[in-house]
């Protein structure tokens, strides 16, 4: 494409363009710029949707992992609770002495 010389309606090879031709070219350029802007907006919307979808999938995965960890901890707590109850039933006097000692130590620490 020949470029116009600075400040005139002439191209570098000396041909003269009319104002109507120049205006037509400007309108074509405006239309092309508008089309590019629309394409960029569409592209960014698609990227945003993809990022939201990926983030939602990550949240779902973390949620399921958290729920699995929570259930594992609950199961461990139930097992420990069962073991404590069994130990108390087997040796009630020892359990009472241990509980008293722990209470005494906690009272000493609370005083400080």
N, C-alpha and C positions, 0 to 999 in steps of 0.2 A: 504494500500500500504506500502510495506517495504521501509524504507529510507536507502540510502547507508551510510556506516560509513564514517567519515571524511577522505578525501584524498585517499580512495581506491575504487575499483569497487565492493566491497562486500556490501551486505545488512546486517541489524542487525542480521538476523538469520544465517549468514555465507555463503549464496549462492553467487556465483560469477556471475556478469553480464558482458556480452561482450560489447565492445565499440559500436558495431552496435546497440545493444539493447538500450543502453543509448542514442545514437544519435536519434534513432527512437522515444523514449519517449520525447526527447527534441523537435523534430519536431512536435509531437502531441501537446505538451504544447504550442508551438509557434502558431500553427493553432488555438487552443482554445483561446489564448490571442487575436489573430487577430479577431476571431469571436466575442468575447466580446467587443472589441474596435468598431467593426462595429455596434453592437447592441446599444452601448452607443451613438454613433454618430446618429444613426437612431432615438433613443429615444429623443435626444436633439433637433433634427430637428422637430420632431412632437410637442414637447413642445413649441418650438419657433413659429411654425405656429399657435398653439392654443393661445399663448400670443398675437401674431399680430392680430389674428381674434378678440380677446376680446378687444384689444386696439382700433381697427377700429370701433367696435360696440359702445364703449364708446364715441369715437369722434363723431360718427353719432348722438348719443343720445344728447350729449352736443350741437351739432350744431343745432339740431331741437329745443331744449329748448331755445337756444339763439335767434333763428329766431322768436319763439313764443313770447319771452319777448320783442324783438324789435318791433314786430307788435302791441303788447299791448301798448307799449310806444307811438308809432305813433298814435294809436287810441286816447289815452289820450291827446296827444298834439293837435290833430284835435278838440277834444271836448273843450279844454281850449281856443283854438283859436276862435272857434265859440262863446263861452261865452263872450270873450273879445270884439269881433265885435258887438255882441248884446248889451253889456253894453255901448259901445261907441255910438251906434246908438240911444239908449234910452236916454242917458245923455251926450251929447257931451261937454257941458261946464264943467261938473265935471271931465270928462275924460281928458280934456285939462289942467285943474288945477292940477290934479294928475300927469300928464306927466311932467308938468313944475316943480313941487315940486321934483319929482324923479331926473330930470335933474340937478336941483340946488344942491341936496344932493350929487349926483355923482361928480359934479364939485368941491364941497367942499372937498370930500374925495380924489380926484385926486390932489388937491393942496398940500396935506400933504405928 
